[in-house]
Each structure stands twice: as structure tokens, then as C-alpha cells.
Amino acid sequence: GGGLLPDHILAEGLFGLSWLRPQALFGIEGLDSTVHAVLWSMSLNAVVFCLVSLMTFPSPIERLQGAQFVNVFEHSSGPRGWTGSVAQSEDLMVMSQRILGATEAQAFFQRELVRQGGRGTLPEPTPAFLERLERELGASIGAAAAHAMIGQIVGGSSVSVQDLLAVADETAQMLEYSNQLEEQSAELSRTARQLRVSNEKLTQISQQKDAFLSQVSHELRTPMTSIRAFSEILRDEGDMPLADKTRYATIIHDEALRLTRLLNDLLDLSVLESGQVSLNMSTGTLSEVMDHAISTALAGSDHPIQVHRDPKSEQIRISSDLDRLAQVFINLIANAQKYCDGEPAEMTIRVTRSLGEVWIDFTDNGSGVPADHQQLIFEKFSRVSPERAGGAGLGLAICREIMQRLEGDISYLPGQKGGSFRISLPFARKISPERAF
């Protein structure tokens, strides 16, 4: 009284019903209030416990553990007190395969057979064998369940065979689910590694881009400075000798060409990436395109690279944009002249056919591309050795864009004796219109 319940409920009962008075529930009077409360609390808990137990279905593990407690004196002996027959070994094998899996169970039984001397096809269910089997199964389903399952087969446990099979099936499902979780975890780990690699690549590309902006600024500033300086000299020095005028004009011309090449590369890459380039499709032989590319790449070079090729293997008719294809060949040969450190510098061009494609390998005798640069050489702004050769690092990026438009591919071949690039190109096949624009 004076607590949670109003006084009138204690006196008259809930809703004015006298049999719902808290201290005389259902008309039971004369008991101490504490005894009265304990009596009804225990009674209601017992009723709810029984109802829930009857309305719900226990799991196999719960049934096995319940059987152990209900028949505690029947199952108090350990596995060393069990004995069985050879026929029961087959039941043990079936049960073990459901829980451990076929491969692991068969391996365990084979080891036990060898331990017993190798007689027969299955080990005898000796107490020592049953003890080891119980430990093996207990690692997967728990000691109590393993003890009950073995006891049912060899010791006459009160647990039904259906319960044992249900436990085995449930355990197999749990193992399968566990395997699925492990596979998903492994897949997540692989994805995380790929993301780390991608992130590192993006970081390197960002660094390359920053280096490119700095390089482009330098490439633009240097020739512009030379052009401005020598133009001012020609303008201010009216009585300059003709030889000096010619030399200064040549410098201005060369620097202007240098600027033009850089701007052409930038514009060419921009047009290719935007997909607005038009391909001039035509048919010709690979040898003609190669002749033009080699002569153009080696023209005017003080130390041209020696090119080795087999003209007979190049007698292949191809349908492509021959000028764009020659541009790719020229770039690869020019790169070899810049970066090949072989003495003397040599390049071998090898042509092979494979499944409707032409493979054209450009391999030099230099030191090749370092392993940490091989994934980035086709990215924009990437330069393998900026200290050894000029350029803005756009050549291979342009080559990749061109080959994609030609439905071909360009890749670097690691593991060669020098730097090696492969051009994959379809032959005697038209380029689809949607890829041509």
C-alpha cells in the first residue's frame, strides 16, 4: 500500500473484482504476502515455461543435451566403457561424414585403421578409437552432443536416431555456412588488396599528373624563352652577319617545331579521348605500313637504332586506319631510340598470327621498363626516365587510345631480354562504325 498500486486496488481488487486482490489472488487468503507472491510467481513461471516448451520445437543439440541430463546415470560412464561391433563402424562412418565432411572423415578412419594394424576396411570400435572419435567430433559440435551421438550408436542411448541424423544435418549446414563465410571473407580480402593496388596506382597517377604539369610548363617556357630572346636579337641587331642571322633563325624554327609537337600531342590525345576522331579506313599490307614507319622514325637521327625484321612475315593485308597505325609504330621505334641503352642499340620486329589476329612485337636490347613503372607507362603524363629523354609522357597514352579505336590492343611484355611491346591487330576485318567515331 502507498507504493505502485493505489490503496483501493489492494482493498477491492483490480477493476473492483475481489478475486483479483493482489494479497488474495483467486480467493486464496490467510497467507503471508511474501509467500503469496512467491507462490503465484513460481506457478505462473512454470506454466509459461511448459507452454513455451510445448509450442516450440527444440534444436537437435538441445534434445541431445536434454537427454544427457534426463538420463544422467545412464550416460555417466566415459567412452572407455563403450564397446561395439564392426557393423557399428559403418554407422559411425556415415555420422562422421555428415559432420566432418567425407574427405576428413575418411582420412580419420583410415588413420585409425592403420593404427589398429590395417585389418579389414574399417577400424574396430574399440574404447580407444571411440574416445578419439568423440574428441574429433566434439571439436565441431561440442563434447555433450558428440558423446550422445556415439552413445546412441554403440551404447544404446535413449536419443533417437532421427535426432542424431538431425544433429548431423544441422552440423553439415553449419559447416557449409562457415565455408561460405570463409569464402566471402577471402573474397573481401582479395577486393581489399585490389583496392589498395588501385589506390596506389591512383596515387602514382596523381603524382605523374603533377609532374606532367610541371614538365609541360617547363617544355613551354624553355622554347618560348629561346624564341623571344633570339627574336629580340634579330630585331635589335640590324647589322648582324648573315651567318648569325641564319643560326638564330634556325634556333627559332627548331624551338617552334618543339612547341608544335607538344601542342599536337595534347590536342591529339584530347580528340582521341573524347571519341571525336574520324578513322580513315583503308586496306593495305603490313609491310608497307612498317616501311613508312621505320623510315620516318629513323629519318634525321644521329644514331639511328638498328632494326631487324622479316619482310616475308609482314605480307599480311589489313583493313585499318593505316596512318594512325603507322603513328603507333613510329612512336614505339622513336621510344626505343630514346631509351634503349644497348650497345649498339638494336630492335627486332617480329610478326606472328594467332586466332584471327596479328601480333607485332617490338623488342629492343636495352634494360627494359622497370617493374614498378610497367603498370603506368600507358597512363597520361607517365615518363619512365625523365632525366634521360625529353617529352611530356603522352606518346604511349596516345598509342593506347589509337589501338582501342582500331579494335586492337597494345601491351608491354615483361620477362623479355629488353623492352618489348606487343601490338594486337585484327586483319581482313572491317572496323565497326560505332568504334570508328
Phi and psi in degrees as a GROMACS rama.xvg file:
@    title "Ramachandran Plot"
@    xaxis  label "Phi"
@    yaxis  label "Psi"
@TYPE xy
75.7396  6.41863  GLY-2
-102.331  -122.565  GLY-3
-74.7844  -31.9206  LEU-4
-99.5706  138.548  LEU-5
-64.213  158.417  PRO-6
-64.8564  -33.7942  ASP-7
-68.9089  -26.6961  HIS-8
-71.2934  -40.5701  ILE-9
-63.8969  -34.5516  LEU-10
-85.1105  -41.0758  ALA-11
-108.796  -18.9988  GLU-12
97.3046  163.712  GLY-13
-66.823  133.332  LEU-14
59.1935  22.9282  PHE-15
75.4904  11.0157  GLY-16
-91.6848  118.62  LEU-17
-65.9236  -29.3103  SER-18
-76.7167  -2.04927  TRP-19
-107.765  19.4052  LEU-20
-68.9457  130.489  ARG-21
-56.5805  -35.1418  PRO-22
-93.0968  2.91628  GLN-23
-147.668  53.5445  ALA-24
-65.4529  133.224  LEU-25
55.8212  31.1066  PHE-26
81.191  5.73376  GLY-27
-84.1415  114.84  ILE-28
-122.563  168.263  GLU-29
88.3927  0.384463  GLY-30
-97.753  152.595  LEU-31
-62.2682  145.81  ASP-32
-60.4082  -37.1713  SER-33
-68.4501  -45.5019  THR-34
-62.0975  -40.3904  VAL-35
-59.623  -44.7947  HIS-36
-66.7321  -42.7531  ALA-37
-64.5406  -42.6104  VAL-38
-56.5932  -52.3842  LEU-39
-71.7757  -33.8146  TRP-40
-63.0912  -48.3644  SER-41
-63.9279  -39.8553  MET-42
-64.4147  -48.0788  SER-43
-64.2874  -39.3301  LEU-44
-62.6015  -41.6268  ASN-45
-64.3301  -42.2432  ALA-46
-62.3635  -46.6392  VAL-47
-62.4408  -40.9603  VAL-48
-60.5543  -45.3022  PHE-49
-65.9138  -41.798  CYS-50
-63.6604  -45.5721  LEU-51
-64.1349  -38.8545  VAL-52
-64.7858  -37.3522  SER-53
-75.2475  -31.3778  LEU-54
-87.5597  -18.1951  MET-55
-112.268  156.581  THR-56
-105.161  122.579  PHE-57
-70.6323  154.042  PRO-58
-73.2588  160.346  SER-59
-56.8135  -41.0075  PRO-60
-60.7398  -41.908  ILE-61
-64.0359  -37.8543  GLU-62
-65.8752  -41.7051  ARG-63
-64.9145  -44.8268  LEU-64
-66.3873  -36.4232  GLN-65
-62.899  -40.2425  GLY-66
-63.5715  -36.1569  ALA-67
-63.5318  -39.8667  GLN-68
-75.0452  -40.8829  PHE-69
-65.2149  -41.7843  VAL-70
-108.639  51.29  ASN-71
-62.8828  -34.9013  VAL-72
-76.1075  -26.381  PHE-73
-74.8651  -24.1949  GLU-74
-114.479  18.8346  HIS-75
-77.4813  -19.0123  SER-76
-77.3146  147.917  SER-77
-80.6325  178.751  GLY-78
-65.1271  -21.8568  PRO-79
-68.4495  -16.3465  ARG-80
-86.8262  -3.07553  GLY-81
-87.7062  146.505  TRP-82
-139.287  152.977  THR-83
-148.655  -179.527  GLY-84
-109.418  168.534  SER-85
-63.4992  -33.6205  VAL-86
-61.3185  -33.8368  ALA-87
-70.3528  -21.749  GLN-88
-61.1214  -33.9147  SER-89
-66.4708  -40.9279  GLU-90
-64.7332  -39.7879  ASP-91
-63.1631  -38.5051  LEU-92
-64.1015  -45.0742  MET-93
-60.7032  -46.2241  VAL-94
-63.2294  -42.2254  MET-95
-65.6806  -37.3842  SER-96
-64.1785  -36.3485  GLN-97
-67.6804  -33.1633  ARG-98
-89.7693  -49.505  ILE-99
-89.3709  -19.7134  LEU-100
99.3011  150.738  GLY-101
-61.3204  -46.3592  ALA-102
-65.1724  -48.6716  THR-103
-67.9049  -39.661  GLU-104
-65.0322  -44.7743  ALA-105
-63.0309  -37.4093  GLN-106
-65.1541  -40.6093  ALA-107
-63.9403  -46.9073  PHE-108
-65.5757  -34.3259  PHE-109
-66.7627  -39.5738  GLN-110
-63.8537  -41.1561  ARG-111
-67.3581  -35.4822  GLU-112
-63.5342  -42.8922  LEU-113
-64.9552  -38.5025  VAL-114
-61.8917  -34.24  ARG-115
-85.8506  0.497478  GLN-116
111.07  -4.20474  GLY-117
78.2859  22.6129  GLY-118
-90.3534  129.204  ARG-119
83.6243  -167.815  GLY-120
-104.052  -23.1645  THR-121
-130.652  149.495  LEU-122
-69.6165  152.344  PRO-123
-75.9638  141.337  GLU-124
-76.7259  66.3054  PRO-125
-74.6064  161.769  THR-126
-56.5625  -39.5885  PRO-127
-64.9323  -41.7072  ALA-128
-63.9871  -43.8293  PHE-129
-64.3361  -34.8883  LEU-130
-65.3358  -44.169  GLU-131
-67.1829  -37.1894  ARG-132
-65.6065  -39.394  LEU-133
-62.6162  -41.4616  GLU-134
-64.3532  -39.0867  ARG-135
-64.7518  -44.8598  GLU-136
-71.9808  -35.1905  LEU-137
-61.7021  -27.1223  GLY-138
-65.77  -22.656  ALA-139
-101.337  -38.2716  SER-140
-121.909  -0.498545  ILE-141
98.9328  152.165  GLY-142
-66.5852  -43.2416  ALA-143
-63.4354  -44.7687  ALA-144
-65.6604  -42.1666  ALA-145
-62.6584  -42.041  ALA-146
-62.3001  -42.0536  HIS-147
-67.0961  -39.0997  ALA-148
-67.7594  -44.4351  MET-149
-67.7587  -38.517  ILE-150
-62.4936  -34.5913  GLY-151
-63.9706  -38.4296  GLN-152
-80.7314  -43.4838  ILE-153
-110.704  -14.1845  VAL-154
-119.094  4.69369  GLY-155
70.6213  41.8244  GLY-156
-65.959  156.955  SER-157
-79.6038  -6.12716  SER-158
-74.9161  137.05  VAL-159
-73.5199  156.978  SER-160
-63.3105  -36.5035  VAL-161
-59.1673  -38.7992  GLN-162
-64.8459  -41.1406  ASP-163
-63.0433  -44.5748  LEU-164
-65.1589  -36.6215  LEU-165
-63.3032  -40.2061  ALA-166
-63.3256  -43.7287  VAL-167
-62.4266  -43.7755  ALA-168
-63.7051  -42.9576  ASP-169
-64.0099  -38.954  GLU-170
-65.3161  -40.8712  THR-171
-61.5321  -40.6042  ALA-172
-64.1632  -39.7638  GLN-173
-64.4195  -40.685  MET-174
-64.6518  -41.8548  LEU-175
-62.5616  -42.8697  GLU-176
-63.7073  -39.466  TYR-177
-63.1253  -40.6372  SER-178
-63.4373  -39.69  ASN-179
-62.9803  -40.9683  GLN-180
-63.5906  -39.741  LEU-181
-64.2929  -40.5116  GLU-182
-64.3085  -42.1398  GLU-183
-64.0968  -38.7574  GLN-184
-63.554  -42.4226  SER-185
-63.9069  -39.19  ALA-186
-64.0718  -40.96  GLU-187
-63.8537  -37.5972  LEU-188
-64.9667  -41.8707  SER-189
-64.1531  -41.4202  ARG-190
-62.8342  -39.739  THR-191
-63.7123  -40.4401  ALA-192
-63.9042  -42.1577  ARG-193
-62.9224  -39.0257  GLN-194
-64.642  -39.4162  LEU-195
-63.7306  -42.3027  ARG-196
-63.1142  -43.918  VAL-197
-62.6112  -40.9278  SER-198
-64.1694  -42.0006  ASN-199
-63.3605  -38.7535  GLU-200
-65.3811  -42.6233  LYS-201
-62.697  -38.262  LEU-202
-63.4058  -43.4811  THR-203
-64.887  -39.465  GLN-204
-64.2066  -40.6064  ILE-205
-61.8467  -41.5966  SER-206
-64.5252  -38.8446  GLN-207
-63.4227  -37.9374  GLN-208
-64.9532  -43.8853  LYS-209
-61.1918  -42.1161  ASP-210
-64.7777  -35.1826  ALA-211
-64.158  -45.466  PHE-212
-59.6974  -41.2793  LEU-213
-65.1525  -41.0833  SER-214
-67.0148  -42.7665  GLN-215
-61.9103  -41.8848  VAL-216
-59.2707  -41.9876  SER-217
-67.7441  -43.4755  HIS-218
-63.6642  -33.0091  GLU-219
-78.8384  -40.2478  LEU-220
-68.5843  -40.6195  ARG-221
-63.0119  -53.3122  THR-222
-66.6476  -35.6033  PRO-223
-63.2645  -38.1157  MET-224
-63.9041  -44.1646  THR-225
-63.6397  -44.3511  SER-226
-62.0187  -44.1722  ILE-227
-64.7199  -44.1964  ARG-228
-64.6281  -49.5627  ALA-229
-72.9256  -27.7262  PHE-230
-65.6692  -40.933  SER-231
-65.3428  -36.1051  GLU-232
-64.1111  -45.8594  ILE-233
-63.9899  -34.1226  LEU-234
-72.6953  -40.0759  ARG-235
-87.1821  -28.262  ASP-236
-95.5218  91.7065  GLU-237
-72.6751  -34.5627  GLY-238
-98.9953  31.2373  ASP-239
-71.0593  141.306  MET-240
-60.2409  151.868  PRO-241
-61.4822  -38.0622  LEU-242
-62.3679  -39.6545  ALA-243
-69.0418  -39.4618  ASP-244
-61.3655  -42.3711  LYS-245
-63.291  -42.1274  THR-246
-64.9024  -43.4408  ARG-247
-66.4796  -39.5585  TYR-248
-65.1227  -36.409  ALA-249
-64.7246  -41.1021  THR-250
-62.1632  -44.673  ILE-251
-60.4492  -41.6404  ILE-252
-64.1788  -45.3733  HIS-253
-63.8744  -41.7677  ASP-254
-67.9  -34.3613  GLU-255
-65.7491  -40.0549  ALA-256
-62.811  -38.8427  LEU-257
-61.2449  -43.7479  ARG-258
-63.3436  -41.2199  LEU-259
-62.3943  -42.8327  THR-260
-61.439  -43.5586  ARG-261
-62.7586  -46.1115  LEU-262
-66.0935  -38.1087  LEU-263
-62.7133  -40.7992  ASN-264
-62.3316  -44.1357  ASP-265
-63.1794  -44.9577  LEU-266
-68.2411  -40.0505  LEU-267
-62.181  -45.7082  ASP-268
-64.0891  -39.7494  LEU-269
-63.5383  -41.9701  SER-270
-67.2225  -40.8812  VAL-271
-65.2588  -43.2497  LEU-272
-68.305  -32.0849  GLU-273
-77.3366  -10.6892  SER-274
75.5994  16.3864  GLY-275
-96.3147  8.31864  GLN-276
-81.0671  143.707  VAL-277
-105.618  129.811  SER-278
-91.8929  132.32  LEU-279
-94.2547  88.4622  ASN-280
-74.5416  136.907  MET-281
-155.804  171.098  SER-282
-117.234  136.857  THR-283
-163.376  -179.058  GLY-284
-95.7616  149.589  THR-285
-63.8626  -33.7396  LEU-286
-64.1776  -37.3302  SER-287
-65.3215  -43.3194  GLU-288
-63.9448  -39.9585  VAL-289
-67.2226  -40.7717  MET-290
-58.8263  -46.3099  ASP-291
-64.0004  -42.582  HIS-292
-65.8148  -44.1631  ALA-293
-66.0161  -45.0382  ILE-294
-64.0709  -37.6756  SER-295
-69.9179  -42.8055  THR-296
-68.0802  -34.0349  ALA-297
-90.3739  -9.58876  LEU-298
-66.7184  131.943  ALA-299
78.27  3.68078  GLY-300
-83.9725  135.056  SER-301
-70.4845  -34.2688  ASP-302
-132.084  76.3674  HIS-303
-67.2125  146.288  PRO-304
-75.041  144.017  ILE-305
-79.721  126.017  GLN-306
-108.623  126.262  VAL-307
-111.391  131.321  HIS-308
-151.447  166.458  ARG-309
-118.442  96.1876  ASP-310
-57.3936  -30.2978  PRO-311
-63.8149  -40.0433  LYS-312
-70.8626  -12.9314  SER-313
-93.1392  3.49633  GLU-314
-80.2759  68.4094  GLN-315
-127.195  129.038  ILE-316
-84.0643  131.45  ARG-317
-129.081  149.802  ILE-318
-113.269  109.378  SER-319
-165.193  -179.473  SER-320
-83.5429  97.5128  ASP-321
-65.7723  -33.0805  LEU-322
-67.5667  -43.6714  ASP-323
-65.1939  -39.2189  ARG-324
-64.4145  -41.1368  LEU-325
-62.8896  -34.7293  ALA-326
-60.8442  -39.6798  GLN-327
-65.6742  -45.1294  VAL-328
-61.1451  -43.6293  PHE-329
-60.9403  -41.6104  ILE-330
-64.0126  -42.1521  ASN-331
-66.1547  -40.8078  LEU-332
-68.2887  -40.7005  ILE-333
-65.2287  -38.4162  ALA-334
-62.6561  -39.6474  ASN-335
-63.2889  -38.2726  ALA-336
-63.6245  -35.5201  GLN-337
-74.3893  -44.1103  LYS-338
-104.926  -19.1471  TYR-339
-67.7363  123.977  CYS-340
-106.213  18.2719  ASP-341
-72.8305  153.758  GLY-342
-126.198  107.198  GLU-343
-77.695  160.918  PRO-344
-71.1388  127.415  ALA-345
-136.014  150.832  GLU-346
-135.238  136.898  MET-347
-113.639  127.337  THR-348
-108.119  118.685  ILE-349
-120.943  131.217  ARG-350
-115.563  127.481  VAL-351
-136.46  158.889  THR-352
-108.707  143.965  ARG-353
-156.076  110.4  SER-354
52.0981  54.531  LEU-355
78.3371  10.0481  GLY-356
-124.428  158.438  GLU-357
-109.002  126.226  VAL-358
-103.618  123.941  TRP-359
-119.269  110.69  ILE-360
-101.27  128.441  ASP-361
-110.241  106.659  PHE-362
-124.063  125.539  THR-363
-106.376  175.211  ASP-364
-102.921  26.6921  ASN-365
-89.1698  -164.383  GLY-366
-83.9453  -7.63039  SER-367
79.2747  -174.71  GLY-368
-90.8778  130.683  VAL-369
-57.3861  150.226  PRO-370
-59.8376  -35.0661  ALA-371
-77.2361  -4.94724  ASP-372
-108.529  -8.49632  HIS-373
-66.1104  -28.7196  GLN-374
-81.2469  -9.23323  GLN-375
-116.367  -6.03348  LEU-376
-66.4838  -22.1018  ILE-377
-94.8962  4.07625  PHE-378
-84.7626  153.073  GLU-379
-62.3662  146.462  LYS-380
73.6285  2.52726  PHE-381
-84.6358  132.498  SER-382
-134.246  126.295  ARG-383
-69.7747  -50.2538  VAL-384
-133.9  82.0761  SER-385
-63.969  -22.1603  PRO-386
-79.8487  -15.3277  GLU-387
-98.7007  -26.9156  ARG-388
-148.986  151.984  ALA-389
-82.4759  -164.923  GLY-390
104.944  160.906  GLY-391
-100.237  2.36169  ALA-392
77.2784  32.6375  GLY-393
-110.242  -11.0193  LEU-394
-60.2979  -51.726  GLY-395
-70.8386  -31.2505  LEU-396
-63.3406  -40.6946  ALA-397
-64.7503  -40.7846  ILE-398
-60.2672  -42.0442  CYS-399
-63.8534  -44.4617  ARG-400
-62.5315  -40.5049  GLU-401
-63.3669  -46.1286  ILE-402
-65.4495  -33.2006  MET-403
-65.8111  -38.7746  GLN-404
-67.9484  -28.5731  ARG-405
-89.2525  10.0689  LEU-406
59.7271  31.5981  GLU-407
-118.503  -157.357  GLY-408
-157.1  156.341  ASP-409
-133.696  134.794  ILE-410
-146.481  159.534  SER-411
-97.3163  136.441  TYR-412
-102.255  104.161  LEU-413
-74.8676  164.831  PRO-414
81.6847  7.30535  GLY-415
-88.74  171.41  GLN-416
-72.7123  -18.5401  LYS-417
-146.811  -163.541  GLY-418
-69.592  133.452  GLY-419
-142.785  127.171  SER-420
-121.525  144.424  PHE-421
-119.397  128.768  ARG-422
-101.744  123.525  ILE-423
-107.24  124.997  SER-424
-140.52  131.792  LEU-425
-73.2131  146.505  PRO-426
-121.643  153.019  PHE-427
53.0069  41.9576  ALA-428
-145.669  137.98  ARG-429
-81.0386  146.147  LYS-430
-80.9853  134.268  ILE-431
-63.5148  145.26  SER-432
-59.9828  -36.261  PRO-433
-68.7545  -23.8606  GLU-434
-87.7462  -10.3598  ARG-435
-87.869  -7.14427  ALA-436
